[in-house]
Amino acid sequence: MGRGDSTPMDHEAADRISAAAERDPDSATAQSGFDDRAQHAADRNEADDD
């Protein structure tokens, strides 16, 4: 995958990110709030599919 190629965030991926952040609350993912942003992105992408 090159720059510009992307896979839309889905709930399965967002759930994996959230689980990782819960397992290690001191991780960069948890500290940055990326898990919350991933969940919001998955919600937006699901709404776009409807």
TALIN-V974194 format. One record per helix or strand. SS is the DSSP state (a for helix, b for strand). FROM is the first residue (numbers start at 1). LEN is the number of residues. If there is no record, write none. Layout:
ss=SS from=FROM len=LEN
ss=SS from=FROM len=LEN
//
This chain:
ss=a from=11 len=13
ss=a from=28 len=5
ss=a from=34 len=16
//
